[in-house]
Amino acid sequence: MKWRSMAWAALAFGVIGLALGLLLAPRDTLAASVASLLGLAGIPLGALALGLSLAPISGSVRDQLWPWALVASRAMPALLLMVLPGLLGAGLIYEWMHQHSSGFRGLWLWWPSFVVRGLLYVGLWWALARWLLPTTLRNPAGAGLGLIAVVLSVSLAAFDWAQSMEPHFASSIFGLLWLGRLMLSGIATCILFSLFAGASRPGVLRGLLSAASLAWIYLHFMQYLIVWYGNMPEEVRWYETRAHDWPLLTWLVALQSLVFIATWWRFSQRRWPLALLAGSTLLLGLAEGAWLSLASLSGLHSLASGLAMLAAMVAGIALMALSILPRRSA
């Protein structure tokens, strides 16, 4: 197929770019790979969480989005390849890798343990998408249990892969911040699929995107409020670093609020404006992936990190497209 050929070409371009980056700027490239993973994981993983959430209910939202949650979740195997650079090159990214501890802390921070946990996270998500999600319409209890497993595993993965890049920063809701972004990206992906397939009630989809954006704003505001009210030096520094050293990323992440505001107007329930808002949400998710991770690391070169991020995104999107697209024409 033409689309699969384009995806293979994009994958080759991305892999070559990553290979060159690993030779010339390995730390920047590995960090960019993790950032790309955090930004793109919402396509299959957010779709999985959305599908599990929709299964126990009925109505127009489920009718329009649940089938596309199945389609988007088929890209889950791509996460296994996308997570490998960050796991294998963790010593160049995570400061705590070079600290020695004893007891349970030492076991948890041991590199093989870190790798095994990462593979278990992705393996669990893959299994849920492959075997549980398709059965949840007739097994709502299973959907609930699966959703609990997703929330817990996503929180642990967020702590491992992103929050630990800043070892002195602690946030009990950091995992929920990433989960909020995953849900946003998964909803946006399924909305795009539904719109291009001729969604019957786009106004309902607009309402779901608006609600998800509001939940995302609430989670970020609550963490910021707690940090500001508690006057916590390390947590304040986490925000100061992003505001002063990464202002463009900070503004891009904040633009998600404009998506929420745009859903207030009736024009946003039309197909093309809604598609534009959903597509913008996906792109802003990539910016947030970098904001949550790259901004925690010092000594990165902006040009090298940016080019590596581009290569990682292209490769990741191509892998997901190859997982979703049919192998031969109907």
HELIX and SHEET records of a PDB file:
HELIX    1   1 LYS A    2  LEU A   24  1                                  23    
HELIX    2   2 PRO A   26  LEU A   40  1                                  15    
HELIX    3   3 GLY A   42  GLY A   46  3                                   5    
HELIX    4   4 ALA A   47  LEU A   54  1                                   8    
HELIX    5   5 SER A   60  SER A   73  1                                  14    
HELIX    6   6 MET A   76  LEU A   88  1                                  13    
HELIX    7   7 ALA A   90  LEU A   92  5                                   3    
HELIX    8   8 GLU A   95  HIS A   98  5                                   4    
HELIX    9   9 GLY A  103  TRP A  108  1                                   6    
HELIX   10  10 TRP A  111  ALA A  127  1                                  17    
HELIX   11  11 LEU A  128  LEU A  132  3                                   5    
HELIX   12  12 LEU A  133  ARG A  138  5                                   6    
HELIX   13  13 PRO A  140  TRP A  161  1                                  22    
HELIX   14  14 GLN A  163  MET A  165  5                                   3    
HELIX   15  15 PHE A  174  PHE A  196  1                                  23    
HELIX   16  16 PRO A  202  GLY A  230  1                                  29    
HELIX   17  17 PRO A  233  ASP A  245  1                                  13    
HELIX   18  18 PRO A  247  ALA A  254  1                                   8    
HELIX   19  19 GLN A  256  ALA A  262  1                                   7    
HELIX   20  20 ARG A  266  GLN A  269  5                                   4    
HELIX   21  21 ARG A  271  SER A  293  1                                  23    
HELIX   22  22 LEU A  294  SER A  296  5                                   3    
HELIX   23  23 SER A  302  ILE A  324  1                                  23    
END                                                                             
